[in-house]
Amino acid sequence: MKKSTEDIVNILNYKYEVFESSVREIIENRYSELYKEGKKKGFYPLIVVPSDVLYDALSVNLELSSTKEFIKFSEDIDVEKFFNSKRSYYDFMQEYQVPLGDFSLETANDYLNEYIDSDTSHPFEEILILKIPTRKPWEIPGYIPMGGYNECPAPDTQIAVSEYWYRNYRAVPTVITANSIEFMAEAPPQNFQDAEKLAYEQYLFCNEVVSDGAGSLRKLASILKDSTVWSFWWE
């Protein structure tokens, strides 16, 4: 086990499984098995890419607040107000004004990507699946608090937005790395109108999904329609 993996396991102290030089099918099949098991036993699995950067982020955030405190703080966050505040700021700042673009026919995204090394097209050398001890999947970002830098929302905001998306789309945080979060959604938007609303929310949560990804709001909406996997990254 790499030192960064060992450090993360020790600081979090959750039950875990390690996958070394594994393949996508093995990791995702095991995730699916644990997802079903967790429904009965009171946990949610989470795929994690260990790194020194992630360990440092966890160390800093857990020094500031505990998981229970992050969850408690999230209860005071009005997600609609959060989105409206970001919208007002982005509307004011020229560099954040999002291109509207056009709707188009796109292939829905059903594949997890954030634990895959883009250089090899295979999973990173070591992958963790943590058993997060909660029956509320939106609380997962509080159990592995990696945000609060590079425009990545703080853990309490991540929790609040995750709950909002869970209640609307049954979206569950599935992969976390040092600078990304990936959700799997059981009930994604089925039409362009609903997908456009979600696309704007996602842009406000992580502007890179448009600026470094889809390129326009409606292109993102076209991708989100029927997509069961949503990816967010902060460089």
Secondary structure by P-SEA (a helix, b strand, c coil): ccaaaaaaaaaacccccccccccaaaaaaaaaaaaaaaaacbbbbbbbbccaaaaaaaaaaaaaccaaaaaaaaaaccaaaaaaaaaaaaaaccccccccccccccccccccccccccccccccccccccccccccccccccccccccccccccaaaaaaaaaaaaaacccccccccccbbbbbbccccccaaaaaaaaaaaaaacccccccccccaaaaaaaaccccbbbbbcc
